[in-house]
């Protein structure tokens, strides 16, 4: 790991040699990973949730109940300012003087500038409570999915994961009768021909999973909200 991600972090963090991180949720794991990526030694993470005490994140960072670690700066990692103030006060009570609050609310796009392998490691750790991907010998289904993303670059997959393109693929292989009819495809919201749609329809993006809007009665369908 190296200090190539300075743009994501408050400049006060760049020269730190070691830190303690307050928070073992997704934000805390995010900060743990970025700190390690920058070559900073994460001594430990602290969390108010007693159930997390003793857990190990990213292979070697142990979570502890809040207490003072002498001569080590502490980083508070939350999005909401009011929670940050509360945790900052708690850090002062514990004895910390060098307290750094980092606002992660604006770095989502910057994270995507990470090398692919690091981005996948970070997202995996955030969603699986700090677990580390075993790239050399992936065992779980989700580990293998990440491995495929990185090492199985097949241009055909682009068509297979696009809902519209995949329909054309199936129609060409099996026949049109196996494909649910498509009412329309648009590049922007402004292009959608609402008046020409039937009273009931399903609206979804072609490129992702979960963004589905079901219209059961167009007369009561909130287009602006959709």
Secondary structure as the mmCIF struct_conf table of DSSP 4:
data_model
#
loop_
_struct_conf.conf_type_id
_struct_conf.id
_struct_conf.beg_label_comp_id
_struct_conf.beg_label_asym_id
_struct_conf.beg_label_seq_id
_struct_conf.end_label_comp_id
_struct_conf.end_label_asym_id
_struct_conf.end_label_seq_id
BEND BEND1 UNK A 3 UNK A 3
HELX_RH_3T_P HELX_RH_3T_P1 UNK A 6 UNK A 8
BEND BEND2 UNK A 9 UNK A 9
HELX_RH_3T_P HELX_RH_3T_P2 UNK A 11 UNK A 13
TURN_TY1_P TURN_TY1_P1 UNK A 14 UNK A 15
BEND BEND3 UNK A 17 UNK A 17
STRN STRN1 UNK A 18 UNK A 22
BEND BEND4 UNK A 25 UNK A 25
HELX_RH_AL_P HELX_RH_AL_P1 UNK A 26 UNK A 37
TURN_TY1_P TURN_TY1_P2 UNK A 38 UNK A 39
STRN STRN2 UNK A 41 UNK A 46
BEND BEND5 UNK A 48 UNK A 48
HELX_RH_3T_P HELX_RH_3T_P3 UNK A 50 UNK A 52
TURN_TY1_P TURN_TY1_P3 UNK A 53 UNK A 54
STRN STRN3 UNK A 56 UNK A 57
TURN_TY1_P TURN_TY1_P4 UNK A 58 UNK A 60
STRN STRN4 UNK A 61 UNK A 64
BEND BEND6 UNK A 66 UNK A 66
TURN_TY1_P TURN_TY1_P5 UNK A 70 UNK A 71
STRN STRN5 UNK A 73 UNK A 77
BEND BEND7 UNK A 79 UNK A 79
HELX_RH_AL_P HELX_RH_AL_P2 UNK A 81 UNK A 94
TURN_TY1_P TURN_TY1_P6 UNK A 95 UNK A 95
BEND BEND8 UNK A 98 UNK A 98
STRN STRN6 UNK A 99 UNK A 102
TURN_TY1_P TURN_TY1_P7 UNK A 105 UNK A 106
HELX_RH_AL_P HELX_RH_AL_P3 UNK A 108 UNK A 111
TURN_TY1_P TURN_TY1_P8 UNK A 112 UNK A 113
BEND BEND9 UNK A 114 UNK A 114
HELX_RH_AL_P HELX_RH_AL_P4 UNK A 116 UNK A 127
TURN_TY1_P TURN_TY1_P9 UNK A 128 UNK A 130
HELX_LH_PP_P HELX_LH_PP_P1 UNK A 131 UNK A 133
BEND BEND10 UNK A 135 UNK A 137
BEND BEND11 UNK A 140 UNK A 140
HELX_RH_AL_P HELX_RH_AL_P5 UNK A 141 UNK A 151
TURN_TY1_P TURN_TY1_P10 UNK A 155 UNK A 155
HELX_RH_AL_P HELX_RH_AL_P6 UNK A 156 UNK A 160
TURN_TY1_P TURN_TY1_P11 UNK A 161 UNK A 161
HELX_RH_AL_P HELX_RH_AL_P7 UNK A 163 UNK A 173
TURN_TY1_P TURN_TY1_P12 UNK A 174 UNK A 174
HELX_RH_3T_P HELX_RH_3T_P4 UNK A 176 UNK A 178
BEND BEND12 UNK A 179 UNK A 179
HELX_LH_PP_P HELX_LH_PP_P2 UNK A 180 UNK A 182
BEND BEND13 UNK A 187 UNK A 188
HELX_RH_3T_P HELX_RH_3T_P5 UNK A 189 UNK A 191
HELX_RH_3T_P HELX_RH_3T_P6 UNK A 194 UNK A 196
BEND BEND14 UNK A 197 UNK A 197
BEND BEND15 UNK A 199 UNK A 200
STRN STRN7 UNK A 201 UNK A 204
BEND BEND16 UNK A 206 UNK A 210
STRN STRN8 UNK A 212 UNK A 215
BEND BEND17 UNK A 216 UNK A 216
HELX_RH_3T_P HELX_RH_3T_P7 UNK A 218 UNK A 220
TURN_TY1_P TURN_TY1_P13 UNK A 223 UNK A 225
#
